[in-house]
Structure formats: C-alpha cells, structure tokens
Amino acid sequence: MNTNGKSRIPVILKKNERALLAAWVDEQTAGGSGEDRIQEGELREQSREFLRLLQEAAQDGSLADGDGPAWQRVREMLAGLSRSRAQQGFTPSETATFVFSLKKPLFDHMRQECGQDPETLADETWTATRLLDQLGLWTTEAFQRAREEVIARQQEEMLELSTPVVKLWDGILALPMIGTLDSAPPRS
C-alpha cells in the first residue's frame, strides 16, 4: 500500500495489462501444466478475460476480500473455467495453476513499480498473494463441485443401464440379454 493506504495493484494491472497478459500466457504454456489440452488462443482469451475482470474487481472492491460482491463476476468466470477444465481432464492442481501462475508476472511488475520502497513492495506482495491464493483455491473448489456433478450424472446413467430382473415364477427369472449369442462351444 502506498502512503495514502490505497493499493497500487489496480494501477499496476491496468498500466501493464498487455505485458502481464503476454508474460502470464508464456508462464502457463512453459509450465506444461495441462495447458496442452487447450489451444493457445483459448488459453489467451481465458487469461485476457480473467485479467479484465480482476482489474475491474480490484478497482471496485477490497483486495483483501475475494469473497466480496465486487468479486462475483471473477468467481463466476473461474467457476466456468473450472467446470470446463474438469470436463477436459485437467487435475485440480492444473486448474488452480491458471490463477497461481499469474503471481510471477504480477510480482515482476510490482517490483518495477514499488522496488524503491521495500515496505510498500512487501505489503503489496502480501495483498496480491492473499488474493490470488484465495481465487486459486476457489477454482479448486469449483473444480471439485463440477467433478462431483459429473460423477453423480454418471451414476444416474449407470443406474438407468442396470439390468431389470423380473420374477416370473418361483425360481424362474426373466432378464434382458445384452450382447450376442455364440453357438460355439466354450474353450477349455
């Protein structure tokens, strides 16, 4: 925080948006953390959207409270991203890395802006760390909810496929057969 108690992070995000985006996408693709499952253009667009929403929320809301109302659109975007990545086969860690990988590029720009004032740099780094950690954990929670929905849906589909058994008489059951009948004798 600077001397008037306001964070410089919103200004850093806005002023360095293009450079942050480029460095962040490079960071994500260099890490090999599952981003090969999506096209670089899609990754770049997701990153651009997140940076835009992060910038808006940082201007309007408290940087210490990623659960506040100003962060609703950021959380919604991350929930959609997490759901999509769960369906694409990403792990929870790979999904959270989307947010966590922004730290290095952001911290580099924060050092450039606040490097002459170590106390401000430390305060801003801590503020950004807490916020990005909170949002990264949010992606993991959203990912888990999405995976649970997929598992529940798959369980329902399995139950629908289960074989019904109908008792015709005592000791006689009827059930549908799935597959093909083979008249060849069994092999020994």
C-alpha positions, 0 to 999 in steps of 0.5 A, spaced: 500 500 500 502 506 498 502 512 503 495 514 502 493 506 504 490 505 497 493 499 493 497 500 487 495 493 484 489 496 480 494 501 477 499 496 476 494 491 472 491 496 468 498 500 466 501 493 464 495 489 462 498 487 455 505 485 458 502 481 464 497 478 459 503 476 454 508 474 460 502 470 464 500 466 457 508 464 456 508 462 464 502 457 463 504 454 456 512 453 459 509 450 465 506 444 461 501 444 466 495 441 462 495 447 458 496 442 452 489 440 452 487 447 450 489 451 444 493 457 445 488 462 443 483 459 448 488 459 453 489 467 451 482 469 451 481 465 458 487 469 461 485 476 457 478 475 460 480 473 467 485 479 467 479 484 465 475 482 470 480 482 476 482 489 474 475 491 474 474 487 481 480 490 484 478 497 482 471 496 485 472 492 491 477 490 497 483 486 495 483 483 501 476 480 500 475 475 494 469 473 497 466 480 496 460 482 491 465 486 487 468 479 486 462 475 483 463 476 476 471 473 477 468 467 481 463 466 476 468 466 470 473 461 474 467 457 476 466 456 468 473 455 467 473 450 472 467 446 470 470 446 463 477 444 465 474 438 469 470 436 463 477 436 459 481 432 464 485 437 467 487 435 475 485 440 480 492 442 481 492 444 473 486 448 474 488 452 480 495 453 476 491 458 471 490 463 477 497 461 481 501 462 475 499 469 474 503 471 481 510 471 477 508 476 472 504 480 477 510 480 482 515 482 476 511 488 475 510 490 482 517 490 483 518 495 477 513 499 480 514 499 488 522 496 488 524 503 491 520 502 497 521 495 500 515 496 505 510 498 500 513 492 495 512 487 501 505 489 503 503 489 496 506 482 495 502 480 501 495 483 498 496 480 491 498 473 494 492 473 499 488 474 493 490 470 488 491 464 493 484 465 495 481 465 487 486 459 486 483 455 491 476 457 489 477 454 482 479 448 486 473 448 489 469 449 483 473 444 480 471 439 485 463 441 485 463 440 477 467 433 478 462 431 483 456 433 478 459 429 473 460 423 477 453 423 480 450 424 472 454 418 471 451 414 476 444 416 474 446 413 467 449 407 470 443 406 474 438 407 468 443 401 464 442 396 470 439 390 468 431 389 470 430 382 473 423 380 473 420 374 477 416 370 473 415 364 477 418 361 483 425 360 481 424 362 474 427 369 472 426 373 466 432 378 464 434 382 458 440 379 454 445 384 452 450 382 447 450 376 442 449 369 442 455 364 440 453 357 438 460 355 439 462 351 444 466 354 450 474 353 450 477 349 455 
